């Protein structure tokens, strides 16, 4: 009977360790989700790296890229490329 009690005690301790690690894992997963959201928010605000004042603003760059893409897909552009 003493051996069974010792086994039960060890198993109880191990179960406590497993339960604590499970709780920590759940807590870390929730924190990871919060950090991911915060990182994405900072990225969209341009706060992840120092901004170079000489850089083109994102809105201007996107507008320029749209104009360039439209020019590349225009019929005149395609007919010249086919020649």
N, C-alpha and C positions, 0 to 999 in steps of 0.2 A: 504493500500500500504506500509506503514512503516514496518509492520510485514513481508511482502514478502521480502523487502530489507534486513531486519535483517537476515532472513533465508538464503537468497542468500549470504550475507556476511559470515555467519558462514559456509555454505557449501563451499564457496571459500577458506576459511582458512583451513578447513578439507581436501579439495582436495590438497592444497599446502603441508600439512603434509604427506598425502598419497604419493604424488609424490616424496617428499624428502626421505621418507622411502624406496620407490621402488628403487630410485637411489642408496641409501646406500646398499640395498640388492644386487643389481647387482654388485656393486663395491666389496662387501665382498665375493660374490661368486667367482669372478675373483681372488681375493687375496687368497682365500682358495685353489683354483686350483694351484696357484703358490707355496703356502706353501707345498702342498701335493707333488708336483714335487721336491721341494728342500729337503723335508724330505726323500723321496725315494733315491735321489742322495746321500745324506749324509749316509743313511743306507748302500748303496752299497759300499761306500768308507770306511765304518767302523768308521764314525765320530760321531755317536750318543752317544756312551759311551766310557770311557777311555779303551784302549786296554791293556790287560795283556800280557806282553812280553813272558810269559811262555805258552800262548795259542798256540795251533797248528794253522798254517796258513790255511785259508779256502781252498785254492787249494789242500793242502796236505790232509785235512780232506775229501774233496770230492773224491779224488783219493782213499783214504783208504776205504771209504764207498762203492765205486763202486767195488773194489776188494772183499770186504766182501759180497756184494750182489751177485756178480758172483759166489763166492764160495758156498753160500747158495743155489743157484739154479742149481749147477752142478749135473749131473746124479748120481755120487757117493754119494753125500750128500742125495739125495732123496731116494736111495735104502736102505741106512742105516736107514733112518727115517721110512721106510715102515716095517722094521723087528721088 
